[in-house]
Amino acid sequence: MLRQIVRSVLVALAIAVPARAAPDADGLARVYVEAINSADPAAVERFQAQMTPEFAASVPLPVLIDYFADQRRISGGGVDLVGARVRPGAAPTLEVALRNRVYGGVQGATLPLVGDKAPRFSNLDLVPAPAWVPASGPPLSQGQFAARVAELADRGCAAGVFSGAVLLAAGDKVLATHACGEASRRYRVANTPDTRFNLGSMDKMFTAVAAAQLIETGKLDPAATIDRYLDAGWIDPAVARRVTVWQLMTHTSGLEPDFLTAMKDKARTGFRELADYKPLTRLAHTTFEPGTKYEYSNTGVLILGAVVASASGEDYFAYVRDHVFRPAGMTASGAFAADDPEPGLAVGYYRAQGSAYGWRENTLDFPLRGSPAGGGYATVGDLHRFLRAVQTGRLVSPASRAKLWTRAAGGDYGAGFETVDGAVGRTVGHSGFYKGISTKARIYLDRGYIAVVLSNIDRGAVPLLDAIEGEMLRAPKAD
């Protein structure tokens, strides 16, 4: 989800460079690095001055300043440029590797280039370290790698950029679990490996798996348009006749507006059951021809949850509990309502300049209850069990799993799962992002590991996972 937010804020970046035989990769990269590292707004203004007029007009300078300040904060005051390369192709892409100063881990950024004589950035995406980044430091044993995971989490907590829990596993074997920070700052309750964290968008994996199960049993046709399963109470029939189930699963439906944005001026207590979202989903329309491109859609996955309920004949939440959570052994997971006295839930915190405490709870900003698109709760252990259940064929068949993990129409996304390649090889999983929520879970298909990082503060998970992946490059592959 973090990548989605960055895309929506920093789209169509345009940095003009003089005409040359090959783009100056280091020079282009340093424009971005300077904007992160310098607390002087003039650095961001220089960055903005090189953007296309259309983009500069659509993105206010304060938004850019906040973005770069946030990147500077979570990296410990700035980043160090490790290297930059232009990946050739029909659409050349600048790949940048940056070292985080808190953890020492390497994070990546990709900036596609357009134009022959004066290449311009057409986009910006935060990604894992590029494949050409070498391991840093001597080899680690598997035991040393596991110990490093806990050390890195503690380093993040000490620097105030992490609060949460982390798990590292090799297949079914858990190598390390560790927690630090506080689940409740109000009541001074510490995080533990058994703390249940808000997952953000990770619930999309559960919804996609539920849909895949129904496809396997013949109750759901991925090629069918959604008017077969939903009536006009859910969505305009004219829209429903244009969108297929598979397009909902792969974020190629083009459905907008985002229901999270549409509900902001509504009372949260009005959205407890899935059917309560009907007044919002009836507003859905397509912004492009469905199936022609990838565009992340919370609304599309919310509607997919309604399709799962219709095709199964069961309540959505009950279906996921009985057919996903229980078979996977996920005993601590669920879409808990904020006004239920459910024990063991972490409170999310986001930074607030106007607060005397420096932080505010997200309890007034988050929907009352999780949905098919996100907002449920789980422990790091439950997420590990879920990923293993998918990986080993206990939830869906190998054929269905392959479809879920195969990239669709653009983007690093399959069907309900992010599919990302980097220095550590191919990975599948999902991330979550919202105020006071930052989560990442990854299966490292080429290395045999699984890592889960759940944080209850803004941007807590991403740089820590980047650092863990850096250590993974030094560790032996798991059996």
Secondary structure, DSSP 8 states (H G I E B T S, - for coil): -HHHHHHHHS-S--------SS--HHHHHHHHHHHHH--SHHHHHHHHHTS-HHHHHHS-HHHHHHHHHHHHHHTTS-EEEEEEEEE-SSS-EEEEEEEETTT--EEEEEEEEE-SSS-EE---EEEE--TT----SS---HHHHHHHHHHHHHHHHHHTS--EEEEEEETTEEEEEEEESEEETTTTEE--TT-BEE-GGGHHHHHHHHHHHHHHTTS--TTSBGGGT--TTTS-HHHHTT-BHHHHHTT-S-EES-HHHHTTTS-GGG-SSGGGGHHHHTT-EESS-TTSS----HHHHHHHHHHHHHHHTS-HHHHHIIIIIHHHT--S-B---TTS--TTB---EEE-TTSTTSEEESTTTS-SS-BTTB--EE-HHHHHHHHHHHHTTSSS-HHHHHHHTS--SSSSB-SSSEEEEETTEEEEEEEEEETTEEEEEEEETTTTEEEEEEESBTT-HHHHHHHHHHHHTTS----
